[in-house]
Amino acid sequence: MSGKKWIIVIVLSGIALLGLTRIPVVQSQLEWRLDRIAGIVRGWRYPGETIPVPEFVDVPTQPTFVVPEAAPSATPTLMATADVELSPTPSPTPLPASFSLPEPEWEKQDWNNCGPAALSMALRYYGWPGDQFDISDYNKPDRADKNVNISELIYYVKNFAGWLEADYRVGGSVDVLQRFIAAGYPVIIEASTEILEGGGGWAAHYLLVTGYEKNEQKFFVQNTYLRHENSLTYEELEESWQPFNYIYMFVYPPEDQEQINALLGEDLEFEENRIRSLALAQMQIAADSEDAFAWFNQGTNLAGLERYDEAAQSYDRAIQLGLPWRFLRYQFGPYLAYFHSGRFEDLIAITELTLQRTPNSEEALLWRGWAAYQLGDVNAAAADFRQAYALNPSYDDAVYALEFLGLFP
């Protein structure tokens, strides 16, 4: 075959391939494979298993934490001498030795879609007729978006499954999960997992917890990624849950509010919940000062209490100790803490580290934009805000940022 004919064949093949990629089924299967390849390439370009420590961050060797005035009894003492008794809220009645809710119709998650898929299964307990794509079409229109926050899932419930309520708390425990399940409420938790396929490694994953067995010390979970993994020991669950501050989400009918309040007990008020969760993180640091996840959780709880300077110091320490490189695509507390403590250059540095591996993180783009704005670079801020909005037009924070600059999205 002559050279010209080869060129014609190649061009025609390219046109045919381009046409195939426009077919929804082909596009659906091709997108995630291309993204996985891109992720592997980014890993080669920016190697390492943990988030690099920005050179200019002056990590204090002995952070100083101030106990708030008139602190409740559960508030921990200074970090170096933390000695706090933290007991779970007692159950009003003894829990059964085992309890399992009926398994909902299982739904295998789409690409990066464990949050919407887990929520979809939870909503089915209340007669919701939709599926994960009803949720993700709103919360993550970009299929390559690697993260949906619990706050975004709750927003969907409140606004698009309007007869239901949803809420969350942090600092959860085995006892908390058992109490909710025994009362008839499945619980969504965010935990860590290991992806074994190409470009894999440490990642976040949502699980729907639907049952427990005390004697065997295990929970039954609905896993949207691997259906056959339907149980975790208490130890396995707690270990994978810790990196996300033991966060848990629950959905319920509004008329059940009093029962939900009783289940939450001492964690009913958000501030009290944060203080108790802070105490737990400090106890873990006192037991193991090299526990990066405990330091990060301490930062998150301090940020939740608007103690931003202390939170930033905790995050510094967690990053210094070593966090998985994907970590800041799922959790954004350092962005908030660095911003409110006036560490704008540090904020740019940490968001850029995130964007090296996760270039479509609208949250990192948003906060880099706010840091640029504070440093006087309005054009850079506008560019980041526009890109965050383009990735997710339902991202209200990006809409607000553009409106703040007087720019119509």
C-alpha positions, 0 to 999 in steps of 0.5 A: 500500500502506498504512503498516500493510501496509508495516510488516508487509512489513518485519517479515516480511522481517526475520524471513525474513532472520533465518531465512536467517542460521541456515542454515549455508551462508548464515551462512558467507557472511554472517559474513565479509562482516559482519566485513569491513564492521565492520573498515572501520568500525573503520578509519574510527573509528580511522584510520591506517596504523600503530600509534599511539605511546602518549603516555606511552611514554618511548621512549629515543633511544639504548637501552643493551643489555648483552651477556650474560657468557660470550657465544658468539662469535655474540653481537653487540656493542652496538647502536651498533657491531654488527659480527657475522659471521653465516654460515648453517649449512653444508649437509653435502652440496651441495644440488641446483640445484632440488628440488620436493616433490610438490604436496599436494592444494591447499586454499583457506582459509576466512575467517582460516584460512591457518594451519590450511589450510597445516598441513593441506596439510603434514600430508597429506605424512604421510598425515593424512586431515583438513582445515583445519576439523579444526584450526581447530575446535580452535584458532580456534572463533571464525571471526572470530579473525584469528590462529593462532600457530605454537605453536598449530599445533604443539600441534595436531600433537603432540596430535591428529596424535599419530604426528607431531612438529612444531617451529619456529625463528626466523632462517631463511634461503634456505639453511635452506629449501632444506636442509629441502626437499631433505631431503624436509620441506615448511616452513611460514613466516609472512610478510606480504601485501597484501590488496587487497579492501575493508578490506584492507592489510598482513596476515600470511599462512602459506605452505607452501614445497615447492620451489626453483630456484636458477638462477631464484632462486625458491621454490615455495609453496602459497598457500591464499589465491591458488592461482595465486601459486605462486612467490616470488623469494628477494628477495620471500620474504625481504622478506615473511618479515622482519616475522615474525623469519624464523620457520619450522615443520616437521613430521616423523615422530619416527623422523626426529629425528636427521636434523632435528637435523642439518638444524638444525645450529647452530640445534638449541638454542633459546637458540643459535638466539635468539642467532643470530637476535638477531645478524641483527636487530642487523646489519640495524639497523646497516645501517638504523637506521630498519628498524622490523621489525629493531627489532621482531625484536631485541625478540622475540629479546631477549624469547626470551632473557628480557632483557625490559627491553632487549626493551621498549626495542626494541619502543618503537623499532619502534612509534615508527618505525611498524608496520602497524596489524594487527601486534600482532594477530599478534605479542605480544612487546611484551605479554610484555616490558612485563609482565615489565619492570613497565610495566603502564600501557604494556601496557594502552595497547598492548593497547587499541590492538590491541583498537580494531581487533581487538576479538576478540584473546584474546591482547590481552585476556589481557595487558590482564587481567594488567596490570589485575591487577598494578595492583590491579583484579581485577574488570577482570582477571577480565572480560578473562580471561572474555572471552578464554576465551569467544572461545577455550575451548582457550586454555590461558593464559586457563584458567590465568588464571581458575584463578589467580583462583580462577574456574572457566571 
